[in-house]
């Protein structure tokens, strides 16, 4: 029992000893050594006036102060009101007193502000000269070492984050002045009176620096901003009311010879308003912190929701891909269907055209044969009576044109036969003189009488020939020349050249060309721009050229006289290869 009593007594003594030890966290503006030296009289006063209690000073920077309050390793803090507002958002503090002080024998409030300094020999005379330059500051949350200067620069039209290159050096604040002196930064935002204190201590020469903004102040220090209350003494919630009251009485009743004189706590309303202006008030950041805390507390549920959303998104993407693929397939099928419908319509039109051609050929063959017989009979009788009879040339021309008409019908019948799948009959083909065929067509159409304004320009060798069915070339040239004349051409150019065992004939006019939409439908049956036209001329020309194992193309082209017109090419080259490929079909 005696041993148990001794053990309990020792525990109670050690507990009492622990309860009587208190840590005071003090913002170490100028470093630990200077802070301990400056505030040691406060520690001595409390230890002297409160026997049985032991107080210890702990110099801390901004972040260390926050961590110490969160971990409750300090029970009291001495700092500026701005940090009090920030600390109070995490742990409710009680302001016990605010510092009152004297400087140079004159009464002055305990205040904090900022001075925006530059070297006197730097050539920087205003804050607008700082744009693009490096400006030093203590910390992004330092009240006198940045936030007050930030507000002053912002009011002067400078946006520090955008216009300046900010460099935060941390505590002690003296290092910032040294960096400015050594030209490592072009300007610095420092707490007010820091420059004067360092000058009195012989660390720097105050005359080497200049304030870029001068704000009137009741203290003899370079000042760039309004002044706010500074050092205040606060207690954490872990401190009992009894101890807090005792400490407050000691601070208020400090002797006249004490270096620190304390009064009633100063209001933080002005400081809070400024923190709102520079968007550094804790309540402005509380929403995000609350959201972050809620997300952490419900991270499993949020993970499940995120997974569901991800799966829904992937499903949506997959469905959209399927819809797009199906849409593309439907579009391809639609295009194919339109092509098939167009092919069926073309086949129907060609079937009608073939039936019409066969009917015309059948019905006209007998009258043509009769015309030839009657003309031949007249020729025989007249030649027997008089070999120089004046009607003989006319009768011979009648017989020749009837024969030509018969050959034309024969070509049409051969084309229809070949379109129905029968082989091309080349036994009746022969060499056609291109030069003579052009002149013959020109005379046949009586161009000089019917179209006197149209002239012919030929670049065709007189001996150039091409192997074709009888009068096929004349049929095609008749249609093309007549189309050019009716379209308003003043000149028709025809060029021909020998190439690859065949010939290439080009017909060019200057009638203004064809609309691009109609040009793409030039070889489609029953498409025409003339009221009296049937839309079959170019179609028949294409079928006849292909029957002759050639190819016809049409395009808008500038004529030799500079005017726009149509160029039509009749290509009878590479005919053997085209014949093997089956390119002489009737299809367009």
C-alpha positions as CSV (number, residue, x, y, z in Angstrom):
1,X,0.0,0.0,0.0
2,X,2.9,2.4,0.8
3,X,4.4,1.7,-2.6
4,X,1.1,2.3,-4.3
5,X,0.7,5.6,-2.4
6,X,4.2,6.7,-3.5
7,X,3.4,5.8,-7.1
8,X,0.2,7.8,-7.1
9,X,1.9,10.7,-5.5
10,X,4.6,10.7,-8.2
11,X,2.0,10.5,-10.9
12,X,0.2,13.5,-9.4
13,X,3.4,15.5,-9.1
14,X,4.4,14.7,-12.6
15,X,0.9,15.6,-13.9
16,X,1.0,18.9,-12.0
17,X,4.4,19.6,-13.4
18,X,3.2,18.9,-16.9
19,X,0.1,21.1,-16.4
20,X,2.2,24.0,-15.3
21,X,4.3,24.2,-18.5
22,X,2.9,26.4,-21.3
23,X,4.3,27.1,-24.7
24,X,3.8,30.5,-26.4
25,X,4.1,30.4,-30.2
26,X,5.4,33.7,-31.5
27,X,5.5,34.7,-35.2
28,X,9.3,34.8,-36.0
29,X,9.3,37.8,-38.4
30,X,13.0,38.3,-38.2
31,X,14.2,34.8,-37.3
32,X,14.4,32.7,-34.2
33,X,17.4,34.4,-32.5
34,X,16.0,37.9,-32.9
35,X,12.5,36.7,-31.9
36,X,13.8,35.0,-28.7
37,X,15.8,38.1,-27.8
38,X,13.0,40.5,-28.5
39,X,10.3,38.6,-26.6
40,X,12.3,37.2,-23.7
41,X,11.0,40.0,-21.4
42,X,7.5,38.7,-22.0
43,X,8.5,35.2,-20.9
44,X,10.2,36.5,-17.9
45,X,7.3,38.7,-16.9
46,X,4.8,35.8,-17.0
47,X,7.1,33.4,-15.2
48,X,7.7,36.0,-12.4
49,X,4.1,37.1,-12.0
50,X,2.6,33.6,-12.1
51,X,4.5,31.4,-9.7
52,X,4.0,27.7,-10.2
53,X,3.5,28.2,-14.0
54,X,6.3,27.9,-16.5
55,X,6.1,29.7,-19.9
56,X,8.3,29.0,-22.9
57,X,8.7,31.0,-26.1
58,X,8.6,29.1,-29.4
59,X,9.6,31.2,-32.5
60,X,7.5,29.9,-35.5
61,X,6.9,30.9,-39.1
62,X,3.4,31.1,-40.7
63,X,3.2,27.4,-41.6
64,X,4.8,26.2,-38.4
65,X,2.3,28.3,-36.4
66,X,-0.6,26.8,-38.2
67,X,0.7,23.2,-37.6
68,X,1.4,23.9,-34.0
69,X,-2.1,25.2,-33.4
70,X,-3.6,22.2,-35.2
71,X,-1.5,19.8,-33.1
72,X,-2.0,21.8,-29.9
73,X,1.7,21.9,-29.2
74,X,1.3,25.5,-28.1
75,X,-1.3,26.9,-25.7
76,X,-0.8,30.6,-26.4
77,X,0.1,32.6,-29.6
78,X,1.4,36.0,-30.2
79,X,0.8,37.0,-33.9
80,X,-0.9,39.6,-36.1
81,X,-4.7,39.8,-36.5
82,X,-4.5,38.5,-40.1
83,X,-3.0,35.2,-39.0
84,X,-5.5,35.2,-36.0
85,X,-8.3,35.2,-38.6
86,X,-6.7,32.3,-40.5
87,X,-6.0,30.3,-37.3
88,X,-9.4,31.0,-35.9
89,X,-11.0,29.2,-38.8
90,X,-9.4,25.9,-37.7
91,X,-9.3,26.3,-33.9
92,X,-11.4,29.0,-32.0
93,X,-8.9,31.3,-30.3
94,X,-9.5,33.9,-27.5
95,X,-7.9,37.3,-27.9
96,X,-6.6,38.2,-24.5
97,X,-4.8,41.5,-25.2
98,X,-3.2,43.7,-27.9
99,X,0.2,45.2,-27.6
100,X,0.7,49.0,-27.0
101,X,4.2,50.4,-27.5
102,X,6.2,53.6,-27.8
103,X,8.9,54.5,-30.3
104,X,11.5,57.2,-29.8
105,X,9.6,58.6,-26.9
106,X,6.5,59.4,-28.9
107,X,3.3,57.5,-28.4
108,X,2.5,55.3,-31.4
109,X,0.0,52.5,-32.0
110,X,1.2,49.0,-32.4
111,X,0.7,48.7,-36.2
112,X,1.6,46.6,-39.2
113,X,1.8,47.7,-42.9
114,X,3.9,47.2,-46.0
115,X,6.6,49.1,-47.7
116,X,7.2,48.5,-51.5
117,X,10.9,49.2,-51.9
118,X,13.4,49.5,-54.7
119,X,17.1,50.4,-54.8
120,X,17.6,54.2,-55.2
121,X,20.0,53.6,-58.1
122,X,17.8,51.1,-60.0
123,X,16.0,53.7,-62.1
124,X,12.7,52.3,-60.9
125,X,10.5,55.3,-59.8
126,X,7.0,54.0,-59.9
127,X,5.1,50.7,-59.5
128,X,4.4,50.6,-63.3
129,X,8.2,50.3,-63.9
130,X,7.9,46.9,-62.1
131,X,6.0,45.2,-64.9
132,X,7.9,42.1,-66.1
133,X,10.4,42.5,-63.2
134,X,11.2,40.2,-60.2
135,X,9.5,41.4,-57.0
136,X,10.3,39.6,-53.7
137,X,7.9,39.0,-50.8
138,X,7.9,36.9,-47.7
139,X,5.0,34.5,-48.2
140,X,1.8,34.4,-50.1
141,X,-0.1,34.5,-46.8
142,X,2.2,37.0,-45.0
143,X,0.1,40.0,-44.0
144,X,2.7,42.8,-43.9
145,X,5.1,40.9,-46.1
146,X,2.8,40.5,-49.1
147,X,-1.0,40.9,-48.8
148,X,-1.0,44.6,-47.9
149,X,1.5,45.3,-50.7
150,X,-0.6,43.2,-53.1
151,X,-3.7,45.3,-52.3
152,X,-1.7,48.5,-52.9
153,X,-0.3,47.3,-56.2
154,X,-3.8,46.1,-57.3
155,X,-5.2,49.5,-56.5
156,X,-2.5,51.1,-58.6
157,X,-3.5,49.1,-61.6
158,X,-0.9,46.3,-61.3
159,X,-2.0,42.6,-61.3
160,X,0.9,41.0,-59.4
161,X,0.2,37.4,-60.6
162,X,0.0,38.6,-64.2
163,X,2.4,41.6,-64.5
164,X,5.2,40.7,-62.0
165,X,7.6,37.8,-61.5
166,X,6.9,37.0,-57.8
167,X,9.6,35.4,-55.6
168,X,8.7,34.3,-52.1
169,X,11.7,34.0,-49.8
170,X,10.1,33.0,-46.4
171,X,11.3,34.1,-43.0
172,X,13.4,35.8,-41.8
173,X,12.2,39.0,-43.4
174,X,15.8,40.5,-43.3
175,X,16.8,38.1,-46.1
176,X,14.4,39.9,-48.5
177,X,16.1,43.3,-47.9
178,X,19.5,41.7,-48.4
179,X,18.3,40.2,-51.8
180,X,17.2,43.7,-52.8
181,X,20.5,45.2,-51.8
182,X,22.4,42.6,-53.8
183,X,20.1,43.1,-56.9
184,X,18.8,39.6,-56.8
185,X,15.3,41.1,-57.0
186,X,14.3,44.5,-58.5
187,X,11.8,45.4,-55.7
188,X,10.5,43.9,-52.4
189,X,7.4,44.0,-50.3
190,X,8.5,44.1,-46.7
191,X,6.8,44.8,-43.3
192,X,6.7,48.5,-42.4
193,X,9.6,49.7,-40.1
194,X,11.7,46.6,-41.0
195,X,14.0,48.9,-43.1
196,X,14.3,51.4,-40.3
197,X,15.1,48.8,-37.6
198,X,17.8,47.2,-39.8
199,X,19.2,50.7,-40.4
200,X,19.4,51.4,-36.7
201,X,21.1,48.0,-36.1
202,X,23.7,49.0,-38.7
203,X,22.8,46.1,-41.0
204,X,21.9,48.3,-44.0
205,X,21.8,51.9,-45.1
206,X,18.3,53.2,-45.3
207,X,19.3,55.9,-47.8
208,X,20.1,53.2,-50.4
209,X,16.4,52.4,-50.8
210,X,13.3,54.3,-51.9
211,X,9.5,53.6,-51.4
212,X,7.7,53.3,-54.8
213,X,4.4,54.2,-53.1
214,X,4.3,56.7,-50.2
215,X,1.3,56.5,-47.9
216,X,1.0,59.1,-45.1
217,X,1.4,57.5,-41.6
218,X,1.7,58.6,-38.0
219,X,5.0,56.7,-37.6
220,X,8.5,57.8,-38.9
221,X,8.9,54.8,-41.2
222,X,8.6,54.4,-45.0
223,X,5.0,53.3,-45.6
224,X,3.2,52.3,-48.8
225,X,-0.1,51.0,-47.3
226,X,-2.6,51.8,-44.6
227,X,-1.7,50.6,-41.1
228,X,-3.5,47.9,-39.2
229,X,-3.3,46.7,-35.6
230,X,-0.3,44.3,-35.0
231,X,0.7,42.0,-32.2
232,X,-2.0,40.4,-30.1
233,X,-2.0,37.7,-27.4
234,X,-4.4,34.8,-27.8
235,X,-5.2,31.6,-25.9
236,X,-6.2,28.3,-27.4
237,X,-9.4,26.5,-26.2
238,X,-7.3,24.0,-24.2
239,X,-6.3,26.8,-21.8
240,X,-8.7,27.1,-18.8
241,X,-10.6,30.3,-18.1
242,X,-8.9,30.6,-14.8
243,X,-5.4,30.6,-16.3
244,X,-6.5,32.9,-19.2
245,X,-7.8,35.4,-16.7
246,X,-4.6,35.3,-14.7
247,X,-2.4,35.8,-17.8
248,X,-4.7,38.7,-19.0
249,X,-4.3,40.5,-15.6
250,X,-0.5,40.1,-15.7
251,X,-0.4,41.6,-19.2
252,X,-2.7,44.5,-18.3
253,X,-0.9,45.3,-15.1
254,X,2.7,45.2,-16.5
255,X,4.9,47.7,-14.6
256,X,5.8,51.0,-16.3
257,X,9.4,49.9,-16.7
258,X,8.3,46.8,-18.7
259,X,9.2,46.9,-22.4
260,X,5.7,45.7,-23.5
261,X,2.4,47.3,-22.5
262,X,-0.8,45.6,-23.3
263,X,-4.4,46.8,-23.7
264,X,-7.8,45.6,-24.8
265,X,-7.9,43.3,-27.9
266,X,-8.1,45.2,-31.1
267,X,-10.9,44.6,-33.6
268,X,-10.2,42.4,-36.6
269,X,-13.0,43.8,-38.8
270,X,-10.7,45.9,-41.0
271,X,-8.3,43.0,-41.4
272,X,-11.1,40.7,-42.4
273,X,-12.4,43.2,-44.9
274,X,-8.9,43.4,-46.5
275,X,-8.6,39.6,-46.6
276,X,-11.9,39.5,-48.4
277,X,-10.6,42.0,-50.9
278,X,-7.5,40.0,-51.7
279,X,-9.5,36.7,-51.6
280,X,-7.5,35.2,-48.8
281,X,-10.3,35.0,-46.1
282,X,-10.7,31.5,-44.8
283,X,-14.4,31.6,-45.3
284,X,-13.9,32.1,-49.1
285,X,-11.9,28.9,-49.2
286,X,-14.2,27.0,-46.8
287,X,-16.6,25.8,-49.5
288,X,-13.9,23.9,-51.4
289,X,-12.6,22.5,-48.1
290,X,-16.1,21.3,-47.1
291,X,-16.5,19.7,-50.5
292,X,-13.1,18.0,-50.2
293,X,-14.0,16.8,-46.7
294,X,-17.3,15.4,-47.8
295,X,-15.7,13.6,-50.8
296,X,-13.1,12.1,-48.4
297,X,-15.8,10.9,-46.1
298,X,-17.9,9.4,-48.9
299,X,-15.0,8.3,-51.1
300,X,-16.3,4.7,-51.5
301,X,-19.8,5.9,-52.6
302,X,-18.2,8.5,-54.9
303,X,-15.9,5.9,-56.3
304,X,-18.9,3.7,-57.1
305,X,-20.7,6.7,-58.7
306,X,-17.7,7.6,-60.7
307,X,-17.4,4.0,-61.9
308,X,-21.1,3.9,-62.9
309,X,-20.7,7.3,-64.7
310,X,-17.6,5.9,-66.5
311,X,-19.5,2.8,-67.6
312,X,-22.4,4.9,-68.8
313,X,-20.1,7.1,-70.7
314,X,-18.3,4.1,-72.3
315,X,-21.8,2.6,-73.1
316,X,-22.8,6.0,-74.7
317,X,-19.7,6.1,-76.8
318,X,-20.2,2.5,-77.9
319,X,-23.8,3.2,-78.8
320,X,-22.9,6.4,-80.7
321,X,-20.2,4.4,-82.6
322,X,-22.8,1.8,-83.6
323,X,-25.3,4.5,-84.6
324,X,-22.6,6.2,-86.7
325,X,-21.6,2.9,-88.3
326,X,-25.2,2.0,-89.0
327,X,-25.8,5.5,-90.4
328,X,-22.8,5.2,-92.7
329,X,-24.0,1.8,-93.9
330,X,-27.5,3.1,-94.6
331,X,-26.0,6.1,-96.5
332,X,-23.9,3.7,-98.6
333,X,-26.9,1.6,-99.3
334,X,-28.9,4.7,-100.1
335,X,-26.3,5.8,-102.6
336,X,-26.1,2.3,-104.1
337,X,-29.9,2.2,-104.4
338,X,-29.9,5.6,-106.2
339,X,-27.2,4.4,-108.5
340,X,-29.2,1.3,-109.3
341,X,-32.4,3.3,-109.8
342,X,-30.5,5.6,-112.2
343,X,-29.0,2.6,-114.0
344,X,-32.5,1.1,-114.4
345,X,-33.9,4.4,-115.6
346,X,-31.0,4.7,-118.1
347,X,-31.6,1.2,-119.2
348,X,-35.3,1.9,-119.7
349,X,-34.6,5.0,-121.7
350,X,-32.0,3.2,-123.8
351,X,-34.5,0.4,-124.4
352,X,-37.1,2.9,-125.6
353,X,-34.4,4.6,-127.7
354,X,-33.4,1.2,-129.2
355,X,-37.0,0.3,-130.0
356,X,-37.5,3.7,-131.6
357,X,-34.3,3.3,-133.6
358,X,-35.2,-0.2,-134.8
359,X,-38.6,1.0,-135.7
360,X,-37.3,4.0,-137.6
361,X,-34.7,1.9,-139.4
362,X,-37.3,-0.7,-140.4
363,X,-39.8,1.9,-141.6
364,X,-37.3,4.0,-143.5
365,X,-35.4,1.3,-145.2
366,X,-38.2,0.5,-147.7
367,X,-38.8,4.2,-148.7
368,X,-35.0,4.6,-149.1
369,X,-34.8,1.5,-151.2
370,X,-37.6,2.7,-153.4
371,X,-36.0,6.2,-153.7
372,X,-32.7,4.5,-154.8
373,X,-34.6,2.2,-157.3
374,X,-36.5,5.1,-158.8
375,X,-33.4,7.3,-159.0
376,X,-31.4,4.4,-160.6
377,X,-34.1,3.7,-163.1
378,X,-34.3,7.4,-164.1
379,X,-30.5,7.4,-164.5
380,X,-30.5,4.4,-166.8
381,X,-33.3,5.9,-169.0
382,X,-31.7,9.4,-169.2
383,X,-28.2,8.1,-169.8
384,X,-29.7,5.9,-172.7
385,X,-31.3,9.0,-174.2
386,X,-28.6,11.6,-173.5
387,X,-25.4,11.1,-171.5
388,X,-25.2,14.9,-171.0
389,X,-28.7,15.3,-169.7
390,X,-28.8,18.1,-167.1
391,X,-30.8,16.0,-164.6
392,X,-28.2,13.3,-164.3
393,X,-26.1,15.1,-161.6
394,X,-29.2,15.7,-159.5
395,X,-30.3,12.1,-159.8
396,X,-26.8,10.9,-158.9
397,X,-26.9,13.1,-155.7
398,X,-30.3,11.7,-154.8
399,X,-28.9,8.2,-155.1
400,X,-25.8,9.1,-153.0
401,X,-27.8,10.8,-150.2
402,X,-30.2,7.9,-150.2
403,X,-27.2,5.5,-149.8
404,X,-25.8,7.7,-147.1
405,X,-29.1,7.6,-145.2
406,X,-29.2,3.9,-145.6
407,X,-25.7,3.6,-144.2
408,X,-26.7,5.8,-141.2
409,X,-29.6,3.6,-140.5
410,X,-27.3,0.6,-140.9
411,X,-25.0,2.0,-138.2
412,X,-27.9,2.6,-135.9
413,X,-29.2,-0.9,-136.4
414,X,-25.7,-2.3,-135.8
415,X,-25.5,-0.2,-132.6
416,X,-28.8,-1.6,-131.4
417,X,-27.7,-5.1,-132.2
418,X,-24.5,-4.7,-130.4
419,X,-26.3,-3.1,-127.4
420,X,-28.4,-6.3,-127.2
421,X,-25.2,-8.3,-126.8
422,X,-24.3,-9.2,-130.4
423,X,-20.6,-8.9,-131.4
424,X,-19.4,-5.9,-133.3
425,X,-19.3,-6.5,-137.1
426,X,-16.2,-4.9,-138.6
427,X,-16.3,-6.6,-142.0
428,X,-17.9,-3.5,-143.6
429,X,-15.5,-1.0,-141.9
430,X,-13.1,1.0,-143.9
431,X,-10.6,3.8,-143.8
432,X,-12.3,7.2,-143.5
433,X,-10.4,10.3,-144.5
434,X,-10.9,12.8,-141.6
435,X,-10.2,15.9,-143.6
436,X,-12.7,15.0,-146.4
437,X,-15.3,13.9,-143.9
438,X,-15.2,17.3,-142.2
439,X,-15.5,19.3,-145.4
440,X,-18.3,17.0,-146.6
441,X,-20.3,17.6,-143.4
442,X,-19.7,21.3,-143.6
443,X,-21.0,21.4,-147.2
444,X,-23.9,19.0,-146.4
445,X,-25.1,21.3,-143.5
446,X,-24.8,24.2,-145.9
447,X,-23.0,26.2,-143.1
448,X,-22.2,29.1,-145.4
449,X,-25.9,29.6,-146.2
450,X,-27.6,28.5,-142.9
451,X,-24.9,29.9,-140.5
452,X,-22.9,32.6,-142.3
453,X,-21.4,34.0,-139.1
454,X,-19.7,30.7,-138.3
455,X,-16.2,30.0,-139.7
456,X,-14.3,26.8,-139.7
457,X,-10.6,26.5,-138.6
458,X,-9.0,23.1,-139.4
459,X,-5.7,21.6,-138.4
460,X,-6.1,18.2,-140.0
461,X,-3.6,16.5,-142.3
462,X,-5.2,15.8,-145.7
463,X,-4.1,12.1,-145.6
464,X,-5.0,11.3,-142.0
465,X,-7.5,8.4,-141.9
466,X,-9.3,6.3,-139.2
467,X,-10.8,2.8,-139.5
468,X,-14.6,3.2,-138.9
469,X,-18.0,2.0,-140.2
470,X,-19.3,3.9,-143.2
471,X,-20.5,7.5,-142.5
472,X,-20.2,7.0,-138.7
473,X,-17.7,9.8,-138.4
474,X,-19.9,12.1,-140.5
475,X,-22.9,11.3,-138.3
476,X,-21.0,12.3,-135.2
477,X,-19.5,15.5,-136.7
478,X,-22.8,16.6,-138.1
479,X,-24.4,16.5,-134.7
480,X,-21.4,18.2,-133.0
481,X,-21.0,21.0,-135.5
482,X,-24.7,21.7,-135.6
483,X,-24.8,21.9,-131.8
484,X,-22.0,24.4,-131.8
485,X,-23.6,26.6,-134.4
486,X,-27.0,26.5,-132.7
487,X,-25.3,27.4,-129.4
488,X,-24.0,30.7,-130.9
489,X,-20.5,29.9,-131.8
490,X,-18.7,32.2,-134.2
491,X,-15.8,29.8,-134.9
492,X,-15.4,26.1,-134.8
493,X,-11.9,24.7,-134.5
494,X,-11.2,21.1,-135.5
495,X,-7.8,19.4,-134.8
496,X,-6.8,15.8,-135.5
497,X,-3.6,13.9,-134.8
498,X,-2.4,10.4,-135.4
499,X,-1.6,8.6,-132.2
500,X,-1.2,5.0,-131.0
501,X,-2.4,3.4,-134.3
502,X,-5.5,5.5,-134.4
503,X,-6.6,9.2,-134.4
504,X,-7.7,11.8,-131.9
505,X,-10.1,14.5,-133.1
506,X,-10.8,17.6,-131.0
507,X,-13.7,20.0,-131.8
508,X,-13.6,23.3,-130.0
509,X,-16.2,26.2,-130.1
510,X,-16.5,29.6,-128.4
511,X,-20.2,29.5,-127.6
512,X,-19.8,30.2,-123.9
513,X,-19.6,26.6,-122.5
514,X,-22.2,24.5,-120.6
515,X,-23.3,24.8,-117.0
516,X,-21.4,22.4,-114.7
517,X,-24.5,20.6,-113.5
518,X,-25.7,20.0,-117.1
519,X,-22.2,19.1,-118.2
520,X,-22.2,16.1,-115.8
521,X,-25.5,15.0,-117.5
522,X,-24.4,15.6,-121.0
523,X,-24.6,11.9,-122.1
524,X,-27.8,11.2,-120.2
525,X,-30.8,10.6,-122.5
526,X,-33.5,13.3,-122.8
527,X,-31.5,16.0,-121.0
528,X,-31.4,19.2,-123.1
529,X,-31.4,23.0,-122.7
530,X,-33.2,23.7,-126.0
531,X,-37.0,23.8,-126.1
532,X,-37.0,22.1,-129.5
533,X,-34.3,19.6,-128.6
534,X,-34.9,15.9,-127.6
535,X,-31.7,15.4,-125.5
536,X,-30.6,12.5,-127.7
537,X,-27.9,14.0,-129.9
538,X,-24.9,13.6,-127.6
539,X,-26.3,10.3,-126.4
540,X,-26.3,8.9,-129.9
541,X,-22.9,10.3,-130.6
542,X,-21.5,8.6,-127.5
543,X,-23.1,5.3,-128.5
544,X,-21.8,5.5,-132.1
545,X,-18.3,6.5,-131.0
546,X,-18.2,3.5,-128.6
547,X,-19.6,1.3,-131.4
548,X,-16.6,2.4,-133.4
549,X,-14.3,1.3,-130.4
550,X,-13.6,4.9,-129.5
551,X,-14.4,7.3,-126.6
552,X,-15.9,10.7,-126.4
553,X,-15.3,13.3,-123.7
554,X,-16.7,16.8,-123.2
555,X,-15.5,19.7,-121.0
556,X,-15.6,23.5,-120.8
557,X,-12.4,24.9,-122.2
558,X,-11.1,28.3,-123.3
559,X,-11.0,28.7,-127.1
560,X,-7.9,29.9,-129.0
561,X,-9.6,33.4,-129.3
562,X,-9.8,33.6,-125.5
563,X,-13.5,33.0,-125.2
564,X,-15.0,30.2,-123.2
565,X,-16.4,27.2,-125.0
566,X,-16.8,23.5,-125.2
567,X,-14.0,21.1,-126.2
568,X,-15.2,17.6,-127.4
569,X,-12.6,14.9,-127.9
570,X,-13.2,11.9,-130.2
571,X,-10.5,9.4,-129.1
572,X,-10.0,6.4,-131.5
573,X,-6.6,5.5,-130.0
574,X,-5.7,2.3,-128.1
575,X,-8.7,0.6,-129.8
576,X,-7.5,-3.0,-129.4
577,X,-7.1,-2.6,-125.6
578,X,-10.5,-0.9,-125.4
579,X,-12.0,-3.7,-127.4
580,X,-10.6,-6.4,-125.1
581,X,-11.8,-4.5,-122.1
582,X,-15.3,-4.4,-123.6
583,X,-15.4,-0.6,-123.5
584,X,-17.6,-0.5,-126.7
585,X,-20.8,-1.2,-124.8
586,X,-23.9,0.9,-125.2
587,X,-24.0,1.9,-121.5
588,X,-23.2,5.5,-120.7
